[in-house]
């Protein structure tokens, strides 16, 4: 059975009540159960300090006045016995102190003097008030002994009063915890509920949804900002998907129509019209090849974006690779295309030969589509900042600055111009981008309107 989850309000209330109960428990332990112990420790420290002060003042001529002041300020009773005679007694008849009239205090003082001890502490019950009295004996010199005692006031009445107060305090704290948790949970749950509601709309592909970024809660503002960025990316992805479907459909429809038309025409041609039939069949073959190329590019792009293909790096001569790629375009030289290669004879690199061949091929193919009337394409290789920089340059009309960041998108140029490329499928630059990212190579494009375009990447 699935466990039912609690709301933010309930969770906040539970945590605040638990915190309050723990806090009250500590108060109960330290203020009520331990009050007598803490009081005794405090009075013991005060008595020790009084003894230290009395010891210092004893050497002064008017020590009796100083002793009286210490006795009053510290609420202690003082006796000084010199050569067996009571030399000083503090004026403290109202402090519930013990004097030598008490058999226990007399025995303590007598044993202390007879044993010639330096310092001794004891706890004696005061029979007059039935409470504890702390006593300290200290030897001042060979024949002089100091005795200081203080009565511990019974705290039973105070503790009982604190217990009664504690009940009211506990009730007030628990009520305050409930109220505070309610308002805090409301402050948190309202923006979270709005985020949840908008996230549901986003799940239904409503990309007009915007999330709040001014809730006065840093984490929620950051979440809203992240979700807004996600909406923008999802919107772009969805738009790209629609464009891709439209353009792929467009690219598939035209060759399929041509294949069907020329296939039917070839079927109806008389056997004697061999030349016409061969022309139609050649068109069918060309369009079929184009369809194969398009499907292969789509599959290649899918593999790159899914990152399922392992890169195999190997050393090879980049110049040799470029020459091999240029030979694939030899047929275009008949149409007037010129390919200039500016590269040393030997440029050894360590990379994926297969992927790099695809990158250079696609960049050259792109340059062929958009170069100028001179039909010139330049492939330049040079060393820049300890990296091999490969440039593919065309002499075409160039690219507007606002479009430079968009040309790597699938079918971007086809969508803008509403025409098919003369050569290629329109996915070349997307494949180049994904491949260079997989190889972790820096890449980019530089262009000036009317002055051509340079695509480049750098091999580490």
Secondary structure, DSSP 8 states (H G I E B T S, - for coil): -------HHHHHHHHHHHHHHHHHHHHHIIIIITHHHHHHHHHHHHHHHHHHHHHHHTTSTTHHHHHHHHHHHHT-EEEEEETTEEEEE-S-TTTT---TTSHHHHHHHHHHHHTT-SEEEEEEEETTTTEEEEEEEEE-SSSEEEEEEEE----HHHHHHHHHHHHHHHHHHHHHHHHHHHHHHHHHHHHHHHHHHHHHHHHTT-TT----S-SS-HHHHHHHHHHHHHHHHHHHHHHHHHHHHHHHHHHHHHHHHHHHHHHHHHHHS-TT-HHHHHHHHHHHHHHHHHHHHHHHHHHHHHHHHHT-S----EEEEHHHHHHHHHHTTGGGGGGT-EEEEE--S--EEEE-HHHHHHHHHHHHHHHHHH--TT-EEEEEEEEETTEEEEEEEE-SS---GGGTTTTTSTTHHHHHHTS--SSS-S-HHHHHHHHHHHHT-EEEEEE-TTS-EEEEEEE-
